[in-house]
Amino acid sequence: MKTKHVFIALLIAMLFITGCTSTTKPIEEITPKAEVVAVAQPIKVEAPVAAPVVAEEEKISEPYIASISKYGNCMTNLDYKTLESEGILIGDIYTITLGSLTFEAPVVTNYSDVDLGKYLVKVSEKGIELAINMGNLAKAAGIDVNAPFTYELKEKGGYADAYMIRHLEKSESREDYSTDEIFANFRAVKAGGIKEGKLYRSCNPILDDARAPYAATLVEQAGIKAVMNLADSKESAEKQLSTAPYYESLYNDGKVITLDMGVDFYSEDFTSKLKDGLLFLADQKAPVLVHCNEGKDRAGVVVGLLEAISGATMDEIVADYMISYENYYGVEKGTEQYAKISSVIKDFFKSINNGEEVSNKQPLAVAVKYLKDGVGLSINDITSLRLLLR
């Protein structure tokens, strides 16, 4: 590979690291003041080991996109076993040209290692992936499978400190968590005027992983009457329904909507499916459940909007959002890591408020205007959602 293509130097050792109550006003009295428009501890990085020289014939001649996920993440043909010889390190920053885009992206190991909407180069045993955290890179770049791309080192170690703050890891073993609820990230939402026992959030009760059986049991124990499933399509859900009989009974009764939502919160696809899901929810009886796969990001945004229209403050919305990161990764309030990750939900509300920060007094007005003008709900729809949760 020519020096023009010198890319992501990847340290093998790193690739094998395990793995409020507030007063609720009638909707008619709201006067919007704004226009609408992801550890136990940070991992330790060992000193890099000198990489062996690889013969020219062993190197990949031309990089291209080998596959694209349903979220628009782009898996490349680059093999980390080959690239390790080129001096690649976690925390390096590269300039990438892909389709219509030229962007700078750090080398990381998780999507959540960068801020919402930021570019990244994700390395794993599967290979090298180009992506946008909570965005659709393939769509943004206007490319399809087999699209070529170029890369060039911009800054060696330029993102190393930020990576150490943001990097998250979680155990997949139940014995590493104090309760079933924490392991399944299952909890009742209590922010604003939401009455306890009306709204729940969790990981996916029908996902084929270690957490799903615990979530499925908790769903039944809570007597959930309807489910807004943000992650599954009808086809993917039906493959797993038999693993969760109570959830399956809800599905068969038409009490589960499967939305197959992406992670680009600003796309027409996301807002269209959000509208369908909220209209479904507004017509149900509580208690209701909102979940994606982990129950932290897509579910975090949807629940944040429901909290906002129920009169929650921005502090309450952030606190509930961050419980998922406390549950999964042991992120502690008051730390730099907590502050950095909590910016995700703050930035979402900022984005739907015309780029302006949202104060504790504003979430209700901002969310109502966004749901009306950006999503397409009526005042009656929003009122029905508020009444469902009271």
C-alpha positions as CSV (number, residue, x, y, z in Angstrom):
1,M,0.0,0.0,0.0
2,K,1.3,3.4,-0.9
3,T,2.2,5.9,1.9
4,K,-0.8,7.9,0.8
5,H,-2.9,5.1,2.3
6,V,-1.0,4.9,5.6
7,F,-4.0,4.4,8.0
8,I,-5.2,3.4,11.4
9,A,-2.3,1.9,13.4
10,L,-4.0,-0.6,15.7
11,L,-2.6,-2.1,18.9
12,I,-3.5,-5.8,19.1
13,A,-3.6,-5.8,22.8
14,M,-6.4,-3.2,22.7
15,L,-8.5,-5.3,20.3
16,F,-8.7,-8.1,22.8
17,I,-9.8,-6.1,25.9
18,T,-12.9,-7.8,27.2
19,G,-14.8,-7.3,24.3
20,C,-38.7,14.6,40.3
21,T,-41.9,16.0,40.2
22,S,-42.9,19.1,38.3
23,T,-46.2,20.9,37.5
24,T,-47.8,19.9,34.2
25,K,-49.6,22.7,32.3
26,P,-52.3,22.1,29.7
27,I,-50.9,22.0,26.2
28,E,-53.1,24.9,25.2
29,E,-51.2,27.2,27.7
30,I,-47.8,26.4,26.2
31,T,-46.1,29.2,24.3
32,P,-43.0,27.7,22.5
33,K,-40.0,30.0,22.9
34,A,-37.8,28.2,20.4
35,E,-37.8,27.4,16.8
36,V,-37.5,23.8,15.7
37,V,-35.8,23.0,13.3
38,A,-22.5,6.2,25.1
39,V,-17.3,1.2,32.1
40,A,-16.5,0.2,34.8
41,Q,-13.4,2.4,34.3
42,P,-11.6,3.8,31.3
43,I,-9.3,1.1,29.8
44,K,-5.6,1.4,30.2
45,V,-3.5,1.7,27.1
46,E,-0.3,-0.2,27.1
47,A,2.8,1.2,25.3
48,P,2.7,0.3,21.6
49,V,4.8,-2.7,20.5
50,A,7.0,-2.2,17.5
51,A,5.2,-3.8,14.5
52,P,6.9,-6.2,12.1
53,V,7.5,-5.2,8.6
54,V,5.1,-6.7,6.1
55,A,6.0,-7.5,2.6
56,E,4.6,-5.2,-0.1
57,E,2.6,-8.1,-1.6
58,E,0.8,-8.7,1.7
59,K,-0.7,-5.2,1.8
60,I,-4.1,-4.3,0.5
61,S,-3.8,-2.4,-2.8
62,E,-7.0,-0.5,-2.9
63,P,-9.4,0.2,0.0
64,Y,-13.2,0.0,-0.6
65,I,-16.5,-0.4,1.2
66,A,-17.2,-4.2,1.5
67,S,-20.6,-3.9,3.2
68,I,-23.0,-1.4,4.7
69,S,-25.2,-2.0,7.8
70,K,-28.8,-1.0,8.0
71,Y,-27.7,2.0,10.0
72,G,-25.4,3.2,7.2
73,N,-22.1,2.1,8.9
74,C,-19.5,1.2,6.3
75,M,-17.4,-2.0,6.8
76,T,-14.2,-1.8,4.7
77,N,-12.1,-4.5,3.1
78,L,-9.2,-3.5,5.4
79,D,-8.0,-6.3,7.7
80,Y,-6.7,-5.2,11.1
81,K,-4.1,-8.1,11.0
82,T,-2.6,-6.5,8.0
83,L,-3.0,-2.9,9.1
84,E,-1.3,-3.5,12.5
85,S,2.0,-3.5,10.7
86,E,1.5,0.1,9.5
87,G,1.8,1.8,12.9
88,I,-1.9,2.2,13.6
89,L,-2.9,3.2,17.1
90,I,-6.1,3.9,18.9
91,G,-6.5,7.7,19.2
92,D,-4.8,8.6,15.9
93,I,-6.8,10.9,13.7
94,Y,-7.2,10.4,9.9
95,T,-8.5,12.3,7.0
96,I,-10.9,10.2,5.0
97,T,-12.4,10.8,1.6
98,L,-15.5,8.8,0.8
99,G,-17.9,9.6,-1.9
100,S,-18.9,13.2,-1.7
101,L,-17.4,13.6,1.8
102,T,-13.9,14.4,3.1
103,F,-13.8,14.3,6.9
104,E,-11.5,13.8,9.9
105,A,-12.1,10.8,12.1
106,P,-10.3,9.3,15.2
107,V,-9.5,5.6,15.5
108,V,-11.7,4.2,18.3
109,T,-13.3,0.9,19.3
110,N,-16.9,1.9,20.0
111,Y,-19.3,4.2,18.3
112,S,-19.9,6.0,21.7
113,D,-16.2,6.9,21.8
114,V,-17.1,10.1,19.9
115,D,-19.8,12.7,20.3
116,L,-23.2,12.4,18.8
117,G,-23.1,13.0,15.0
118,K,-19.3,12.7,14.8
119,Y,-17.2,10.6,12.4
120,L,-15.2,7.7,13.5
121,V,-13.0,4.8,12.4
122,K,-14.0,1.8,14.4
123,V,-11.5,-1.1,14.8
124,S,-12.5,-4.6,15.9
125,E,-11.7,-8.2,15.2
126,K,-14.3,-8.0,12.4
127,G,-12.2,-5.3,10.6
128,I,-12.1,-1.6,10.0
129,E,-15.4,0.3,9.9
130,L,-16.2,3.9,8.9
131,A,-19.2,5.4,10.6
132,I,-21.0,8.4,12.2
133,N,-22.1,8.0,15.8
134,M,-25.9,8.1,15.6
135,G,-25.8,8.9,11.9
136,N,-25.9,7.3,8.5
137,L,-22.5,7.6,6.8
138,A,-23.4,5.8,3.6
139,K,-26.4,8.1,3.0
140,A,-24.4,11.2,3.9
141,A,-21.6,10.3,1.5
142,G,-23.9,9.1,-1.2
143,I,-22.2,5.7,-1.6
144,D,-23.0,2.1,-2.0
145,V,-21.0,-1.2,-1.6
146,N,-17.7,-1.3,-3.4
147,A,-17.2,2.5,-3.2
148,P,-13.5,3.3,-3.0
149,F,-12.1,5.7,-0.3
150,T,-8.7,7.2,0.6
151,Y,-7.2,7.9,4.0
152,E,-4.2,9.8,5.3
153,L,-2.8,10.4,8.8
154,K,-3.7,13.8,10.1
155,E,-2.5,13.7,13.7
156,K,-0.7,10.9,15.6
157,G,-2.4,10.3,19.0
158,G,-4.6,13.4,18.5
159,Y,-7.6,11.8,20.0
160,A,-5.9,9.6,22.7
161,D,-7.0,11.7,25.7
162,A,-10.6,12.1,24.6
163,Y,-10.7,8.3,23.9
164,M,-9.7,7.5,27.4
165,I,-12.5,9.7,28.8
166,R,-15.2,8.4,26.4
167,H,-14.3,4.7,26.0
168,L,-17.0,2.3,27.5
169,E,-17.0,-1.4,28.2
170,K,-19.6,-3.6,29.9
171,S,-19.8,-7.1,31.2
172,E,-22.3,-9.6,29.6
173,S,-22.4,-11.7,32.8
174,R,-25.4,-11.3,35.2
175,E,-23.2,-12.0,38.2
176,D,-21.3,-8.8,37.6
177,Y,-24.5,-6.7,38.4
178,S,-26.3,-6.3,41.7
179,T,-29.9,-6.8,40.4
180,D,-31.8,-8.2,37.4
181,E,-33.1,-4.7,36.8
182,I,-29.6,-3.2,36.5
183,F,-28.4,-6.0,34.2
184,A,-31.4,-5.6,31.9
185,N,-31.4,-1.8,32.2
186,F,-35.1,-2.1,33.1
187,R,-36.7,0.7,35.1
188,A,-39.8,2.8,35.6
189,V,-39.5,6.4,34.4
190,K,-40.5,9.0,37.0
191,A,-39.4,12.4,35.6
192,G,-41.7,15.4,35.5
193,G,-45.4,14.6,35.9
194,I,-45.1,11.0,34.8
195,K,-46.8,8.8,37.4
196,E,-44.7,5.9,38.7
197,G,-45.6,2.6,37.0
198,K,-46.9,4.2,33.8
199,L,-43.8,4.3,31.6
200,Y,-40.9,1.8,31.6
201,R,-37.7,1.5,29.5
202,S,-35.3,-1.4,29.1
203,C,-33.0,-3.4,26.8
204,N,-34.6,-5.6,24.2
205,P,-36.6,-8.5,25.8
206,I,-36.4,-10.6,22.6
207,L,-32.8,-10.0,21.5
208,D,-30.7,-13.1,21.3
209,D,-28.3,-12.1,24.2
210,A,-27.8,-12.7,27.9
211,R,-29.9,-9.8,29.0
212,A,-33.1,-10.5,27.1
213,P,-34.5,-13.3,29.3
214,Y,-34.2,-11.0,32.4
215,A,-35.9,-8.2,30.6
216,A,-38.7,-10.5,29.4
217,T,-39.4,-11.6,32.9
218,L,-39.4,-8.0,34.2
219,V,-41.8,-7.0,31.5
220,E,-44.3,-9.6,32.6
221,Q,-43.8,-8.8,36.3
222,A,-44.5,-5.1,35.6
223,G,-47.7,-6.0,33.7
224,I,-46.7,-4.1,30.6
225,K,-49.7,-3.6,28.3
226,A,-48.1,-2.2,25.2
227,V,-44.6,-2.0,23.7
228,M,-42.9,0.5,21.5
229,N,-40.0,-1.6,20.0
230,L,-37.6,0.8,18.3
231,A,-35.0,-1.7,17.2
232,D,-36.8,-4.7,15.5
233,S,-38.5,-5.1,12.2
234,K,-41.6,-7.3,12.0
235,E,-39.4,-10.1,10.6
236,S,-36.5,-9.9,13.1
237,A,-39.0,-9.7,16.0
238,E,-41.0,-12.8,14.9
239,K,-37.8,-14.9,14.8
240,Q,-37.3,-14.3,18.6
241,L,-40.9,-14.1,20.0
242,S,-41.0,-17.7,21.2
243,T,-38.2,-16.9,23.7
244,A,-40.5,-14.5,25.5
245,P,-44.1,-15.9,25.8
246,Y,-45.6,-12.9,27.6
247,Y,-44.1,-10.5,25.1
248,E,-45.3,-12.8,22.3
249,S,-48.8,-12.6,23.7
250,L,-48.7,-8.8,23.6
251,Y,-47.4,-9.0,20.0
252,N,-50.2,-11.3,18.9
253,D,-52.8,-9.0,20.5
254,G,-51.5,-6.1,18.4
255,K,-49.9,-4.4,21.5
256,V,-46.4,-4.2,20.1
257,I,-45.2,-1.9,17.3
258,T,-42.0,-2.8,15.6
259,L,-40.3,0.3,14.1
260,D,-36.9,-0.8,12.9
261,M,-35.5,2.7,13.6
262,G,-32.1,3.7,12.6
263,V,-29.8,5.8,14.8
264,D,-29.8,9.0,12.7
265,F,-32.0,11.1,14.9
266,Y,-32.3,13.8,12.3
267,S,-33.3,11.8,9.3
268,E,-36.8,11.7,7.7
269,D,-36.8,7.9,8.3
270,F,-36.3,8.4,12.1
271,T,-39.0,11.2,12.5
272,S,-41.5,9.3,10.3
273,K,-41.1,6.1,12.4
274,L,-41.1,8.2,15.6
275,K,-44.5,9.6,14.6
276,D,-45.9,6.1,14.0
277,G,-44.6,4.9,17.3
278,L,-45.9,7.8,19.3
279,L,-49.4,7.7,17.7
280,F,-49.5,3.9,18.5
281,L,-48.5,4.6,22.1
282,A,-51.0,7.4,22.5
283,D,-53.8,4.9,21.8
284,Q,-52.7,2.4,24.4
285,K,-53.2,1.8,28.2
286,A,-50.4,2.1,30.7
287,P,-48.1,0.7,31.7
288,V,-46.2,0.9,28.5
289,L,-42.6,0.0,27.6
290,V,-40.1,1.8,25.3
291,H,-37.0,-0.2,24.3
292,C,-34.4,-0.5,21.6
293,N,-31.5,-3.0,21.9
294,E,-29.6,-1.7,24.9
295,G,-32.3,0.8,26.0
296,K,-29.9,3.8,26.2
297,D,-29.7,5.8,23.0
298,R,-32.8,5.4,20.8
299,A,-34.9,4.7,23.8
300,G,-33.1,7.5,25.6
301,V,-34.2,10.1,23.0
302,V,-37.8,8.9,22.8
303,V,-38.2,8.7,26.6
304,G,-36.5,12.1,26.9
305,L,-39.2,13.6,24.6
306,L,-42.0,11.9,26.7
307,E,-40.4,13.3,29.9
308,A,-40.2,16.7,28.3
309,I,-43.9,16.9,27.3
310,S,-44.7,15.7,30.9
311,G,-43.0,18.7,32.4
312,A,-39.6,17.3,33.3
313,T,-36.6,19.7,33.7
314,M,-33.5,19.3,31.6
315,D,-31.7,18.1,34.7
316,E,-34.3,15.3,35.2
317,I,-34.0,14.2,31.6
318,V,-30.2,14.1,31.7
319,A,-30.3,12.2,35.0
320,D,-32.6,9.5,33.7
321,Y,-30.6,9.2,30.4
322,M,-27.4,8.7,32.4
323,I,-28.9,5.9,34.6
324,S,-28.3,3.5,31.6
325,Y,-24.6,4.4,31.6
326,E,-24.4,3.9,35.3
327,N,-26.2,0.5,35.0
328,Y,-24.1,-0.8,32.1
329,Y,-20.7,0.9,32.6
330,G,-20.5,2.2,36.1
331,V,-20.1,5.8,34.9
332,E,-20.1,8.0,38.0
333,K,-21.9,11.3,38.4
334,G,-19.5,14.2,38.9
335,T,-16.8,12.7,36.7
336,E,-15.5,14.1,33.4
337,Q,-16.7,11.0,31.7
338,Y,-20.2,11.5,33.0
339,A,-20.3,15.1,31.8
340,K,-19.0,14.1,28.4
341,I,-21.5,11.3,27.8
342,S,-24.4,13.3,29.1
343,S,-23.8,15.9,26.4
344,V,-25.5,13.4,23.9
345,I,-29.0,14.0,25.2
346,K,-28.3,17.7,25.8
347,D,-27.1,18.1,22.2
348,F,-30.2,16.4,20.9
349,F,-32.4,18.9,22.7
350,K,-30.1,21.7,21.6
351,S,-30.4,20.5,17.9
352,I,-34.2,20.6,18.0
353,N,-34.1,24.1,19.6
354,N,-32.4,25.7,16.6
355,G,-28.9,25.1,18.1
356,E,-29.6,26.9,21.3
357,E,-29.0,25.4,24.8
358,V,-32.2,24.2,26.5
359,S,-32.6,25.5,30.1
360,N,-34.6,23.7,32.8
361,K,-37.6,25.8,32.0
362,Q,-37.7,25.0,28.3
363,P,-38.0,21.3,27.6
364,L,-41.8,21.3,27.5
365,A,-42.1,24.1,24.9
366,V,-39.1,22.8,22.8
367,A,-40.4,19.2,22.7
368,V,-44.0,20.2,21.9
369,K,-42.9,22.4,19.0
370,Y,-40.6,19.7,17.7
371,L,-43.3,17.0,17.9
372,K,-45.7,19.3,16.1
373,D,-43.5,20.8,13.4
374,G,-40.7,18.3,13.1
375,V,-42.6,15.0,13.6
376,G,-46.1,15.9,12.6
377,L,-48.1,15.2,15.8
378,S,-51.2,17.2,16.6
379,I,-51.9,19.0,19.9
380,N,-54.5,16.3,20.6
381,D,-51.9,13.5,19.9
382,I,-49.5,15.1,22.4
383,T,-52.2,15.6,24.9
384,S,-53.1,11.9,24.7
385,L,-49.5,11.0,25.3
386,R,-49.4,13.3,28.4
387,L,-52.7,11.8,29.7
388,L,-51.4,8.2,29.2
389,L,-48.5,8.9,31.5
390,R,-50.4,10.8,34.3
